[in-house]
Amino acid sequence: MSSITTDQGIVHYEVYGRGRPVILLHGWLGSWGLWQETMGYLGGFYRTYAMDFWGFGESGKKRETYAVSDFVSLVNQFMEQLGIVHAPLVGHSMGGTVSLSVAIQYPERVSKVVVVGSPMVGSSLAPLLKLAGLRPIAFMLFNMMTPFRLFMKYYARIICSDPRFPAMMDRDLSRTTVESFLLSIASLRRTDLTPMLPMIKVPAMGIYGDKDLIVHPMQWQPMQKGIPNVTIERFPTAGHFPMLEMPNEFSQTLKKFLDEDFSKPNEQ
């Protein structure tokens, strides 16, 4: 267990492997633990870092805001403190939205960007997630935490086929606060990256499960339309969590993209 101290709170992260750095970013209500299996595979080839955003996992929870823009700043600070000049960013869901935003705002930091089930526009979120971004709903859920956690354990079985996921979600949910829960999803709901996607000049890849019930599974289309150098990988039998549902295929697809040297012309 490692951490850095920023002027906005402690940031917990885990690191595994040796080689060139790769940074993994989790989604809403998640934590670094989502990436354990991916790190186990990639760590044989890359030095993998997985952090907890402020307000989630083991990171600090004493902030007033938990917006997407705050997490973009966090990634920049994280890389600065660890001496990582530039690296690929791999983000799941909200973490992918953060990754793309870093590539737009700090292009010198990002060598490649990968998003997994990430919304380009907040309107693509499932109705339940949109409701969670409303303050009265968020406070009601937190005031009924026990039944809410029971519901989420049931809901977890619907959105992810990995039998380990309900326990993972319950653990991560228990470590959030009402403010990090509310403000992060409210910010994501207001996000629209489509006008800025053409600004992303580094190689990008979108990985989407066709059975995603959290983010509309066709959100790869704005990526394909907007980003000049983009690859799309669709997993027909996966949902929102292909790294858990199809770990081998996911890790191999990710590694192939990370390994590819885009500075050379593609052979025909």
C-alpha angles and dihedrals in degrees: 000000000000134000143181127210119230129180086254099050146296117307118205120207142165127218131197136173136013135267133052114359125257121183121211121201125196130218136243114314089005136109141200088283090079088073101048095108092042091050090050089058101036092043089075089066108019140033100250125202124191119182135188112235117234108281095026138083112346097335125110120288104191100098129117095218135040102179128150087252090058091055091048088056089046093057090052091049092046093054092045094053094046093046094242105152096188136342144160114279119213115190134181119212106313088011089060091052087052091048093053090046091053089051088053099043100032104026092164089064098057127070095171135356130212125186126192118201091334127162118237088189126028092228088073092069119108114264093250091058092049090053091050088062091064113094098224091050093047093050091046091053093049092048087055095042098146097055090038092056090048090052091048091052088056093043090049090064090056098049098041130033094203106108090214093060101082090059091045092051093046091051093049093045090053089059098053128091127221090252096050089044094050105034097047096052092041089055092047090050090058094048123114114173097168097098091052101043094094087063090069105095100167121090111278135191131195119202115193134174113221090218095054111145096178103054122023105266092225094065087109087077096073088048092052091047098043110034115073097211108035138145122197123205118186123196106204097196099038131089130199095319109051090156087065101031097045103016099163096047091043095050093046092049091049094047092049090055093045091049095050116105105219092184089079124070114257113255114240 
